[in-house]
């Protein structure tokens, strides 16, 4: 993995990060060759939509075509493997995230790529999980929720997006931290899990705030807390789990750009500058706000730090439960 310090990035791009308006002339295209951002999910999802907006903004800054190419399959493995084996010239990037990169590396022994196959380009955004229950559950805060869970004679059923997913691992962490039993229930997607939460077939969901906001506003679901470090601007009255006495349950999911390992540092810096400039665009900021996400801009080493943080957070959970995926 190529590591670039903030000082090196500043020197390479001549202050671009400090003066976004100057970015087009400083990081303009060296060729008309198209840059492809590989999204390892099917088209039409929230990540896909956001990456298309980012690609458009980067294209304007770089004065070079930047397009999204969807390569879904195998929990992000298909797209990630494609980028790991791509030319090391900055023309193929991965819209990576917690699942395709951090968790796959930790969970899968036969993975066709490793962390060292990628160079960090730029963090883009991150978001929290929510601790959401049906409003019929007789609790209004985290303390009441813990007391209720401990008083039951059976485990709480919580929704996950499958074995080894962030939601699955977070439930294990929560159970250990709060001291009560849980049983995971896997779902193919968030909408199906939310339907079962609404019906009462499931007790608990860790969906993104945006996914449950409509139901919370309608009063059918109740968001008790978020896993973020700070309160969400969209939900100023909802406390964090840290505020509620569980700082060890601070966690997030993220999206970032990766390049194949060995991509030249000056190319990485140029792409980093364009990605940072894109995240300042009003239309992208509005989309992030709607989705309950926060922009994460900075030098590539910010992404390096996130990868290390993920290993320290999720690694012990995976090891303690002996979770291994094929």
C-alpha atoms as a printed R data frame, in Angstrom:
    type eleno elety resid chain resno       x       y       z
1   ATOM     1    CA   UNK     A     1   0.000   0.000   0.000
2   ATOM     2    CA   UNK     A     2   1.354   3.415  -0.902
3   ATOM     3    CA   UNK     A     3   1.388   5.752   2.079
4   ATOM     4    CA   UNK     A     4   1.418   9.482   1.401
5   ATOM     5    CA   UNK     A     5   1.706  12.066   4.108
6   ATOM     6    CA   UNK     A     6  -0.411  15.200   4.208
7   ATOM     7    CA   UNK     A     7   2.735  17.275   3.581
8   ATOM     8    CA   UNK     A     8   3.542  15.265   0.469
9   ATOM     9    CA   UNK     A     9   0.027  15.641  -0.868
10  ATOM    10    CA   UNK     A    10   0.082  19.392  -0.288
11  ATOM    11    CA   UNK     A    11   3.392  19.668  -2.106
12  ATOM    12    CA   UNK     A    12   2.246  17.522  -5.007
13  ATOM    13    CA   UNK     A    13  -0.988  19.372  -5.694
14  ATOM    14    CA   UNK     A    14   0.262  22.825  -4.878
15  ATOM    15    CA   UNK     A    15  -2.323  23.649  -2.257
16  ATOM    16    CA   UNK     A    16  -5.297  22.336  -4.208
17  ATOM    17    CA   UNK     A    17  -7.064  21.080  -1.080
18  ATOM    18    CA   UNK     A    18  -6.937  24.558   0.393
19  ATOM    19    CA   UNK     A    19  -8.176  26.257  -2.763
20  ATOM    20    CA   UNK     A    20 -10.807  24.050  -4.409
21  ATOM    21    CA   UNK     A    21 -11.624  26.654  -7.067
22  ATOM    22    CA   UNK     A    22  -8.109  26.337  -8.447
23  ATOM    23    CA   UNK     A    23  -8.323  22.559  -8.752
24  ATOM    24    CA   UNK     A    24  -9.304  22.295 -12.459
25  ATOM    25    CA   UNK     A    25  -6.192  24.148 -13.645
26  ATOM    26    CA   UNK     A    26  -3.839  22.391 -11.226
27  ATOM    27    CA   UNK     A    27  -4.965  18.808 -11.653
28  ATOM    28    CA   UNK     A    28  -6.119  18.964 -15.259
29  ATOM    29    CA   UNK     A    29  -5.978  15.882 -17.432
30  ATOM    30    CA   UNK     A    30  -2.736  14.558 -18.807
31  ATOM    31    CA   UNK     A    31  -4.709  12.568 -21.373
32  ATOM    32    CA   UNK     A    32  -8.253  11.990 -22.538
33  ATOM    33    CA   UNK     A    33  -8.170   8.415 -21.231
34  ATOM    34    CA   UNK     A    34 -11.299   7.507 -19.278
35  ATOM    35    CA   UNK     A    35 -11.095   6.795 -15.556
36  ATOM    36    CA   UNK     A    36 -13.460   4.075 -14.377
37  ATOM    37    CA   UNK     A    37 -14.755   3.921 -10.812
38  ATOM    38    CA   UNK     A    38 -15.757   0.320 -10.138
39  ATOM    39    CA   UNK     A    39 -18.813   0.068  -7.900
40  ATOM    40    CA   UNK     A    40 -18.985  -3.517  -6.571
41  ATOM    41    CA   UNK     A    41 -22.782  -3.388  -6.308
42  ATOM    42    CA   UNK     A    42 -25.675  -3.397  -8.755
43  ATOM    43    CA   UNK     A    43 -26.794  -0.091 -10.219
44  ATOM    44    CA   UNK     A    44 -29.631   1.817  -8.616
45  ATOM    45    CA   UNK     A    45 -28.514   1.701  -4.984
46  ATOM    46    CA   UNK     A    46 -27.550   4.642  -2.779
47  ATOM    47    CA   UNK     A    47 -23.798   4.020  -3.157
48  ATOM    48    CA   UNK     A    48 -24.186   3.791  -6.924
49  ATOM    49    CA   UNK     A    49 -26.078   7.086  -7.070
50  ATOM    50    CA   UNK     A    50 -23.557   8.880  -4.898
51  ATOM    51    CA   UNK     A    51 -20.593   7.560  -6.882
52  ATOM    52    CA   UNK     A    52 -22.127   8.752 -10.147
53  ATOM    53    CA   UNK     A    53 -22.402  12.258  -8.718
54  ATOM    54    CA   UNK     A    54 -18.802  12.088  -7.460
55  ATOM    55    CA   UNK     A    55 -17.579  10.767 -10.825
56  ATOM    56    CA   UNK     A    56 -19.235  13.688 -12.610
57  ATOM    57    CA   UNK     A    57 -17.638  16.201 -10.259
58  ATOM    58    CA   UNK     A    58 -14.200  14.580 -10.546
59  ATOM    59    CA   UNK     A    59 -14.495  14.611 -14.329
60  ATOM    60    CA   UNK     A    60 -15.104  18.361 -14.297
61  ATOM    61    CA   UNK     A    61 -12.108  18.954 -12.023
62  ATOM    62    CA   UNK     A    62  -9.733  16.643 -13.887
63  ATOM    63    CA   UNK     A    63 -10.972  17.681 -17.336
64  ATOM    64    CA   UNK     A    64 -10.990  13.975 -18.093
65  ATOM    65    CA   UNK     A    65 -13.858  11.453 -18.430
66  ATOM    66    CA   UNK     A    66 -14.701   9.671 -15.159
67  ATOM    67    CA   UNK     A    67 -17.381   6.981 -15.377
68  ATOM    68    CA   UNK     A    68 -18.967   4.473 -13.020
69  ATOM    69    CA   UNK     A    69 -18.813   0.794 -13.955
70  ATOM    70    CA   UNK     A    70 -20.924  -1.604 -11.865
71  ATOM    71    CA   UNK     A    71 -19.391  -5.010 -11.204
72  ATOM    72    CA   UNK     A    72 -21.584  -6.621  -8.545
73  ATOM    73    CA   UNK     A    73 -21.240 -10.082  -7.080
74  ATOM    74    CA   UNK     A    74 -20.006 -12.146  -4.131
75  ATOM    75    CA   UNK     A    75 -20.334  -9.409  -1.493
76  ATOM    76    CA   UNK     A    76 -18.123  -6.991  -3.371
77  ATOM    77    CA   UNK     A    77 -15.431  -9.517  -4.235
78  ATOM    78    CA   UNK     A    78 -15.968  -9.439  -8.006
79  ATOM    79    CA   UNK     A    79 -15.450  -5.691  -8.319
80  ATOM    80    CA   UNK     A    80 -12.653  -5.531  -5.767
81  ATOM    81    CA   UNK     A    81 -10.688  -8.324  -7.432
82  ATOM    82    CA   UNK     A    82 -11.072  -6.562 -10.793
83  ATOM    83    CA   UNK     A    83  -9.464  -3.403  -9.408
84  ATOM    84    CA   UNK     A    84  -6.711  -5.301  -7.576
85  ATOM    85    CA   UNK     A    85  -5.608  -6.701 -10.952
86  ATOM    86    CA   UNK     A    86  -6.129  -3.490 -12.978
87  ATOM    87    CA   UNK     A    87  -3.362  -1.325 -14.498
88  ATOM    88    CA   UNK     A    88  -1.447   0.705 -11.927
89  ATOM    89    CA   UNK     A    89  -1.978   4.022 -13.714
90  ATOM    90    CA   UNK     A    90  -4.987   5.548 -11.961
91  ATOM    91    CA   UNK     A    91  -7.489   4.708 -14.690
92  ATOM    92    CA   UNK     A    92  -9.348   2.086 -12.621
93  ATOM    93    CA   UNK     A    93 -10.483   2.848  -9.078
94  ATOM    94    CA   UNK     A    94 -12.600   0.982  -6.567
95  ATOM    95    CA   UNK     A    95 -15.502   2.476  -4.649
96  ATOM    96    CA   UNK     A    96 -14.553   0.424  -1.632
97  ATOM    97    CA   UNK     A    97 -16.114   0.247   1.781
98  ATOM    98    CA   UNK     A    98 -16.300  -1.548   5.085
99  ATOM    99    CA   UNK     A    99 -17.675  -4.755   3.587
100 ATOM   100    CA   UNK     A   100 -15.750  -5.248   0.329
101 ATOM   101    CA   UNK     A   101 -12.389  -4.323   1.847
102 ATOM   102    CA   UNK     A   102 -12.096  -4.477   5.653
103 ATOM   103    CA   UNK     A   103 -14.565  -7.243   6.444
104 ATOM   104    CA   UNK     A   104 -13.812  -9.457   3.456
105 ATOM   105    CA   UNK     A   105 -10.112  -9.391   4.312
106 ATOM   106    CA   UNK     A   106 -10.852 -10.300   7.935
107 ATOM   107    CA   UNK     A   107 -13.489 -12.953   7.223
108 ATOM   108    CA   UNK     A   108 -12.376 -14.849   4.111
109 ATOM   109    CA   UNK     A   109  -9.283 -17.032   4.000
110 ATOM   110    CA   UNK     A   110  -9.615 -17.797   0.293
111 ATOM   111    CA   UNK     A   111 -10.139 -14.191  -0.795
112 ATOM   112    CA   UNK     A   112  -8.598 -13.556  -4.251
113 ATOM   113    CA   UNK     A   113  -7.046 -10.283  -3.068
114 ATOM   114    CA   UNK     A   114  -5.480  -8.839   0.083
115 ATOM   115    CA   UNK     A   115  -5.316  -5.426   1.695
116 ATOM   116    CA   UNK     A   116  -1.836  -4.864   0.305
117 ATOM   117    CA   UNK     A   117  -3.222  -5.102  -3.238
118 ATOM   118    CA   UNK     A   118  -4.676  -1.587  -2.916
119 ATOM   119    CA   UNK     A   119  -3.386   1.953  -2.549
120 ATOM   120    CA   UNK     A   120  -5.526   4.334  -0.533
121 ATOM   121    CA   UNK     A   121  -6.747   7.260  -2.643
122 ATOM   122    CA   UNK     A   122  -9.383   9.078  -0.599
123 ATOM   123    CA   UNK     A   123 -11.954   8.670   2.111
124 ATOM   124    CA   UNK     A   124 -15.305   9.926   0.863
125 ATOM   125    CA   UNK     A   125 -17.904   9.583   3.596
126 ATOM   126    CA   UNK     A   126 -19.043   7.597   6.601
127 ATOM   127    CA   UNK     A   127 -22.285   7.003   8.425
128 ATOM   128    CA   UNK     A   128 -23.637   5.525  11.649
129 ATOM   129    CA   UNK     A   129 -25.764   2.530  12.474
130 ATOM   130    CA   UNK     A   130 -28.985   3.110  14.371
131 ATOM   131    CA   UNK     A   131 -30.366   1.270  17.369
132 ATOM   132    CA   UNK     A   132 -33.985   1.102  16.212
133 ATOM   133    CA   UNK     A   133 -36.964  -0.710  17.741
134 ATOM   134    CA   UNK     A   134 -40.681  -0.977  17.113
135 ATOM   135    CA   UNK     A   135 -42.444   1.853  18.918
136 ATOM   136    CA   UNK     A   136 -44.632  -0.729  20.661
137 ATOM   137    CA   UNK     A   137 -41.595  -1.884  22.649
138 ATOM   138    CA   UNK     A   138 -42.026  -0.249  26.085
139 ATOM   139    CA   UNK     A   139 -38.734   1.683  25.987
140 ATOM   140    CA   UNK     A   140 -37.798   5.254  25.111
141 ATOM   141    CA   UNK     A   141 -34.040   5.289  25.725
142 ATOM   142    CA   UNK     A   142 -31.006   3.015  25.827
143 ATOM   143    CA   UNK     A   143 -31.181   2.417  29.571
144 ATOM   144    CA   UNK     A   144 -34.798   1.335  29.326
145 ATOM   145    CA   UNK     A   145 -33.923  -0.850  26.361
146 ATOM   146    CA   UNK     A   146 -31.165  -2.642  28.274
147 ATOM   147    CA   UNK     A   147 -33.423  -3.170  31.299
148 ATOM   148    CA   UNK     A   148 -36.161  -4.552  29.045
149 ATOM   149    CA   UNK     A   149 -33.768  -6.900  27.213
150 ATOM   150    CA   UNK     A   150 -32.389  -8.269  30.472
151 ATOM   151    CA   UNK     A   151 -35.874  -8.862  31.891
152 ATOM   152    CA   UNK     A   152 -36.921 -11.126  29.026
153 ATOM   153    CA   UNK     A   153 -36.792 -14.904  29.248
154 ATOM   154    CA   UNK     A   154 -35.686 -15.193  25.604
155 ATOM   155    CA   UNK     A   155 -33.118 -13.464  23.374
156 ATOM   156    CA   UNK     A   156 -33.848 -10.387  21.323
157 ATOM   157    CA   UNK     A   157 -34.031 -11.105  17.608
158 ATOM   158    CA   UNK     A   158 -31.983  -8.607  15.617
159 ATOM   159    CA   UNK     A   159 -31.832  -8.118  11.852
160 ATOM   160    CA   UNK     A   160 -28.597  -8.506   9.924
161 ATOM   161    CA   UNK     A   161 -27.538  -8.277   6.297
162 ATOM   162    CA   UNK     A   162 -26.021 -11.726   6.535
163 ATOM   163    CA   UNK     A   163 -23.190 -13.510   8.355
164 ATOM   164    CA   UNK     A   164 -20.107 -11.352   8.782
165 ATOM   165    CA   UNK     A   165 -21.892  -8.121   7.856
166 ATOM   166    CA   UNK     A   166 -21.416  -4.963   9.910
167 ATOM   167    CA   UNK     A   167 -24.910  -5.426  11.334
168 ATOM   168    CA   UNK     A   168 -24.174  -9.016  12.348
169 ATOM   169    CA   UNK     A   169 -20.896  -8.137  14.053
170 ATOM   170    CA   UNK     A   170 -22.341  -5.052  15.715
171 ATOM   171    CA   UNK     A   171 -25.104  -7.137  17.289
172 ATOM   172    CA   UNK     A   172 -22.508  -9.444  18.811
173 ATOM   173    CA   UNK     A   173 -20.627  -6.444  20.195
174 ATOM   174    CA   UNK     A   174 -23.817  -4.943  21.608
175 ATOM   175    CA   UNK     A   175 -24.854  -8.200  23.273
176 ATOM   176    CA   UNK     A   176 -21.491  -8.538  24.996
177 ATOM   177    CA   UNK     A   177 -21.337  -4.886  26.000
178 ATOM   178    CA   UNK     A   178 -24.902  -4.556  27.290
179 ATOM   179    CA   UNK     A   179 -25.084  -8.011  28.838
180 ATOM   180    CA   UNK     A   180 -28.072  -9.777  27.319
181 ATOM   181    CA   UNK     A   181 -28.681 -12.526  24.766
182 ATOM   182    CA   UNK     A   182 -29.482 -11.922  21.111
183 ATOM   183    CA   UNK     A   183 -30.215 -14.067  18.068
184 ATOM   184    CA   UNK     A   184 -29.311 -12.811  14.598
185 ATOM   185    CA   UNK     A   185 -31.823 -13.028  11.754
186 ATOM   186    CA   UNK     A   186 -30.283 -12.583   8.282
187 ATOM   187    CA   UNK     A   187 -32.094 -10.673   5.530
188 ATOM   188    CA   UNK     A   188 -31.292 -10.046   1.891
189 ATOM   189    CA   UNK     A   189 -31.669  -6.279   2.254
190 ATOM   190    CA   UNK     A   190 -32.692  -3.472   4.591
191 ATOM   191    CA   UNK     A   191 -36.289  -3.017   3.342
192 ATOM   192    CA   UNK     A   192 -37.153  -6.640   4.138
193 ATOM   193    CA   UNK     A   193 -35.639  -6.395   7.612
194 ATOM   194    CA   UNK     A   194 -37.495  -3.143   8.313
195 ATOM   195    CA   UNK     A   195 -40.786  -4.728   7.261
196 ATOM   196    CA   UNK     A   196 -40.274  -7.442   9.882
197 ATOM   197    CA   UNK     A   197 -39.375  -4.839  12.492
198 ATOM   198    CA   UNK     A   198 -42.603  -3.000  11.699
199 ATOM   199    CA   UNK     A   199 -44.623  -6.200  11.981
200 ATOM   200    CA   UNK     A   200 -42.972  -7.208  15.251
201 ATOM   201    CA   UNK     A   201 -41.409 -10.360  13.795
202 ATOM   202    CA   UNK     A   202 -37.996  -8.897  14.651
203 ATOM   203    CA   UNK     A   203 -37.107  -6.915  17.792
204 ATOM   204    CA   UNK     A   204 -34.193  -4.785  16.734
205 ATOM   205    CA   UNK     A   205 -32.564  -3.246  13.672
206 ATOM   206    CA   UNK     A   206 -29.262  -1.480  13.062
207 ATOM   207    CA   UNK     A   207 -30.262   0.059   9.718
208 ATOM   208    CA   UNK     A   208 -28.904   3.415   8.625
209 ATOM   209    CA   UNK     A   209 -30.877   6.359  10.020
210 ATOM   210    CA   UNK     A   210 -32.015   7.324   6.530
211 ATOM   211    CA   UNK     A   211 -33.548   3.872   6.027
212 ATOM   212    CA   UNK     A   212 -35.774   4.164   9.105
213 ATOM   213    CA   UNK     A   213 -36.324   7.934   9.280
214 ATOM   214    CA   UNK     A   214 -39.718   7.862   7.546
215 ATOM   215    CA   UNK     A   215 -41.075   5.267   9.962
216 ATOM   216    CA   UNK     A   216 -39.585   7.062  12.959
217 ATOM   217    CA   UNK     A   217 -41.278  10.275  11.867
218 ATOM   218    CA   UNK     A   218 -44.559   8.392  11.477
219 ATOM   219    CA   UNK     A   219 -44.171   7.025  14.991
220 ATOM   220    CA   UNK     A   220 -44.098   3.343  14.069
221 ATOM   221    CA   UNK     A   221 -40.377   2.910  14.818
222 ATOM   222    CA   UNK     A   222 -38.198   4.502  17.478
223 ATOM   223    CA   UNK     A   223 -34.515   5.352  17.028
224 ATOM   224    CA   UNK     A   224 -32.977   5.034  20.479
225 ATOM   225    CA   UNK     A   225 -29.359   5.893  19.642
226 ATOM   226    CA   UNK     A   226 -26.730   6.122  16.914
227 ATOM   227    CA   UNK     A   227 -23.309   4.502  16.771
228 ATOM   228    CA   UNK     A   228 -21.548   7.680  15.623
229 ATOM   229    CA   UNK     A   229 -19.008   9.687  17.594
230 ATOM   230    CA   UNK     A   230 -21.257  12.761  17.496
231 ATOM   231    CA   UNK     A   231 -24.973  13.334  17.109
232 ATOM   232    CA   UNK     A   232 -26.335  13.488  13.585
233 ATOM   233    CA   UNK     A   233 -27.384  16.926  12.275
234 ATOM   234    CA   UNK     A   234 -30.494  15.186  10.903
235 ATOM   235    CA   UNK     A   235 -31.386  13.742  14.329
236 ATOM   236    CA   UNK     A   236 -30.146  16.255  16.910
237 ATOM   237    CA   UNK     A   237 -32.387  14.815  19.639
238 ATOM   238    CA   UNK     A   238 -31.128  11.242  19.248
239 ATOM   239    CA   UNK     A   239 -28.138  10.497  21.519
240 ATOM   240    CA   UNK     A   240 -25.107   8.471  20.569
241 ATOM   241    CA   UNK     A   241 -24.414   5.129  22.197
242 ATOM   242    CA   UNK     A   242 -21.305   6.709  23.715
243 ATOM   243    CA   UNK     A   243 -23.460   9.356  25.377
244 ATOM   244    CA   UNK     A   244 -25.703   6.573  26.625
245 ATOM   245    CA   UNK     A   245 -22.832   4.890  28.430
246 ATOM   246    CA   UNK     A   246 -21.434   2.589  25.731
247 ATOM   247    CA   UNK     A   247 -18.443   4.310  24.061
248 ATOM   248    CA   UNK     A   248 -17.115   0.899  22.984
249 ATOM   249    CA   UNK     A   249 -20.061   0.686  20.579
250 ATOM   250    CA   UNK     A   250 -18.899   3.637  18.501
251 ATOM   251    CA   UNK     A   251 -18.716   2.353  14.928
252 ATOM   252    CA   UNK     A   252 -19.458   3.411  11.377
253 ATOM   253    CA   UNK     A   253 -19.575   2.192   7.815
254 ATOM   254    CA   UNK     A   254 -17.681   4.092   5.145
255 ATOM   255    CA   UNK     A   255 -17.068   4.537   1.428
256 ATOM   256    CA   UNK     A   256 -13.713   5.416  -0.127
257 ATOM   257    CA   UNK     A   257 -11.646   5.273  -3.292
258 ATOM   258    CA   UNK     A   258  -8.843   2.745  -3.735
259 ATOM   259    CA   UNK     A   259  -6.392   2.234  -6.596
260 ATOM   260    CA   UNK     A   260  -4.307  -0.833  -7.417
261 ATOM   261    CA   UNK     A   261  -1.159  -1.050  -5.279
262 ATOM   262    CA   UNK     A   262   1.805   0.441  -7.068
263 ATOM   263    CA   UNK     A   263  -0.082   3.380  -8.547
264 ATOM   264    CA   UNK     A   264   2.425   6.290  -8.634
265 ATOM   265    CA   UNK     A   265   2.158   8.717  -5.690
266 ATOM   266    CA   UNK     A   266   1.676  11.761  -7.929
267 ATOM   267    CA   UNK     A   267  -1.268  10.039  -9.633
268 ATOM   268    CA   UNK     A   268  -2.780   9.138  -6.261
269 ATOM   269    CA   UNK     A   269  -2.362  12.748  -5.086
270 ATOM   270    CA   UNK     A   270  -4.042  14.081  -8.232
271 ATOM   271    CA   UNK     A   271  -7.015  11.755  -7.800
272 ATOM   272    CA   UNK     A   272  -7.176  12.533  -4.081
273 ATOM   273    CA   UNK     A   273  -7.407  16.255  -4.816
274 ATOM   274    CA   UNK     A   274 -10.209  15.716  -7.328
275 ATOM   275    CA   UNK     A   275 -12.143  13.484  -4.916
276 ATOM   276    CA   UNK     A   276 -11.812  16.025  -2.104
277 ATOM   277    CA   UNK     A   277 -12.998  18.794  -4.405
278 ATOM   278    CA   UNK     A   278 -15.991  16.665  -5.423
279 ATOM   279    CA   UNK     A   279 -17.066  16.188  -1.809
280 ATOM   280    CA   UNK     A   280 -17.331  19.985  -1.452
281 ATOM   281    CA   UNK     A   281 -19.880  20.287  -4.250
282 ATOM   282    CA   UNK     A   282 -23.271  21.532  -2.939
283 ATOM   283    CA   UNK     A   283 -25.219  18.832  -4.767
284 ATOM   284    CA   UNK     A   284 -23.096  16.079  -3.228
285 ATOM   285    CA   UNK     A   285 -23.248  17.676   0.217
286 ATOM   286    CA   UNK     A   286 -27.048  17.757  -0.099
287 ATOM   287    CA   UNK     A   287 -27.158  14.108  -1.126
288 ATOM   288    CA   UNK     A   288 -24.981  13.112   1.824
289 ATOM   289    CA   UNK     A   289 -27.246  15.078   4.162
290 ATOM   290    CA   UNK     A   290 -30.320  13.311   2.779
291 ATOM   291    CA   UNK     A   291 -28.662   9.929   3.249
292 ATOM   292    CA   UNK     A   292 -27.506  10.786   6.779
293 ATOM   293    CA   UNK     A   293 -23.830  10.563   5.831
294 ATOM   294    CA   UNK     A   294 -20.865  12.798   6.652
295 ATOM   295    CA   UNK     A   295 -18.117  13.779   4.217
296 ATOM   296    CA   UNK     A   296 -14.627  12.534   5.066
297 ATOM   297    CA   UNK     A   297 -11.988  14.478   3.168
298 ATOM   298    CA   UNK     A   298  -8.235  14.548   3.575
299 ATOM   299    CA   UNK     A   299  -5.029  12.886   2.455
300 ATOM   300    CA   UNK     A   300  -4.832   9.172   1.582
301 ATOM   301    CA   UNK     A   301  -3.455   8.306   4.997
302 ATOM   302    CA   UNK     A   302  -6.886   9.077   6.453
303 ATOM   303    CA   UNK     A   303  -8.116   5.948   4.666
304 ATOM   304    CA   UNK     A   304  -5.062   3.990   5.839
305 ATOM   305    CA   UNK     A   305  -6.015   4.922   9.412
306 ATOM   306    CA   UNK     A   306  -9.612   3.802   8.861
307 ATOM   307    CA   UNK     A   307  -8.477   0.389   7.659
308 ATOM   308    CA   UNK     A   308  -6.372  -0.044  10.797
309 ATOM   309    CA   UNK     A   309  -9.285   1.103  12.958
310 ATOM   310    CA   UNK     A   310 -11.561  -1.474  11.312
311 ATOM   311    CA   UNK     A   311  -9.099  -4.270  11.993
312 ATOM   312    CA   UNK     A   312  -8.933  -3.275  15.658
313 ATOM   313    CA   UNK     A   313 -12.722  -2.984  15.988
314 ATOM   314    CA   UNK     A   314 -14.091  -5.910  13.970
315 ATOM   315    CA   UNK     A   315 -11.113  -8.272  14.089
316 ATOM   316    CA   UNK     A   316 -11.513  -9.329  17.749
317 ATOM   317    CA   UNK     A   317 -15.245  -9.939  17.271
318 ATOM   318    CA   UNK     A   318 -14.640 -12.143  14.250
319 ATOM   319    CA   UNK     A   319 -11.858 -14.044  16.007
320 ATOM   320    CA   UNK     A   320 -13.783 -14.549  19.250
321 ATOM   321    CA   UNK     A   321 -16.767 -15.985  17.384
322 ATOM   322    CA   UNK     A   322 -14.593 -17.936  14.934
323 ATOM   323    CA   UNK     A   323 -16.520 -16.485  11.982
324 ATOM   324    CA   UNK     A   324 -15.082 -17.638   8.688
325 ATOM   325    CA   UNK     A   325 -16.808 -17.225   5.315
326 ATOM   326    CA   UNK     A   326 -16.087 -19.156   2.149
